[in-house]
């Protein structure tokens, strides 16, 4: 696996430190699922990572954006503001994770850095293509890499698949919806329920699919392109 290299020693040190922790492990890094660890190392090896130019508007704003995965696939960081946690956050996005995944994994690995989500993040947690499944009477939110109980705030690594989610190890830090946002958040979730994980891929086709993973068609046997498009993206 070719390593990402840069002529900027500060950036190279940041990249090397994250790579070292992913490979060698240490403390909380030991329990990262192997699939996630491999995905992050792949992104670190092949993704273009760079500092933004000095004086870039994103870095000098009143609330600077320390890191960002750009539409062209690059990860851009703000010098002097971005740190290891920032880089890991963007690597999770690059590996296909949503904001819930990035925030949860960042907080798990950098528990002492006080990187809690802001209030605007919570809407993203339930709008960026998650699904839900019932664990007894508890509704859990399933993203690509994590499972979240929004009522208790607890998080687990997601070690199953999209249709059959399975809890892995509980993360060291949960994510609690702020008290002043809870009523609005759960009211919105009730009015706009998430698709059930067992059916969420089929709903992309506008019909209930059977043998979707194998054949990519719906039970009405109508070959609908969205089925093929979504199957290819999963």
C-alpha positions, 0 to 999 in steps of 0.5 A: 500500500503506497503511503500518502506523502507530502513535501510539507513536514507539518502535514506529513507528521499529522498523516504519519501519526494517524497511520501509526495509530491505525496500524499499531493500535493503542488504547481505544484504537484496538477495538476499531472493527477491521473493516473500518480500520482497513477503509481508513488506511486505504483512504489515508494511503490514496486520498489527496490531503493538503493544507489550504493556502494561508489566509483561505476564507474557510480558515479565517472565518469566525467559525473556521472549518478546520477540515473538509472533504471536497467535491473533487475528493481532496481533503483540505485542512487548515494549518494551525487549526486542524489536528489528528481528530480533524483528519480522522473525521474527514477520513471517515467521510472519505470512506463513505461515513456520514456525519454521525459516523465521523462525529462518533468515531472522532469522539471515541478516539479523541475523548479528551479533545471536547469535540462534541457535535454542534446543534446543527449536526443532529439534523444531519444524523437522521437525514444523511441516509440512515435507517432504523431497526427496533432492538426490543422496544428501542429504536436505533439509528444505523449509519455506515459504521455506527449504531446510535440510540438517540434517547440514551445517547449510546453508540456501538460500532456497526458490525452487521450489514445494512439489512441486518445491523449488529451491535459491536463494541460500545463506543467510549463516548455517547452522543446526547441530543441537547436538552433544549433540542430534544423535543423538536428532534424527536417530534421531527423523527416521529413525523419523518420516520427513518426507513426500516433497515431491512427494507431501506434499500428496497425503498430506493426502487419504489417497491418491496424487493426480494433477493435484492442483493443477488438479482437487483430487481423488485418483486413486481419483476419490473426492471427499474434502473434505480435498483441497479444504481443503488445496488452498485453504490452499496 
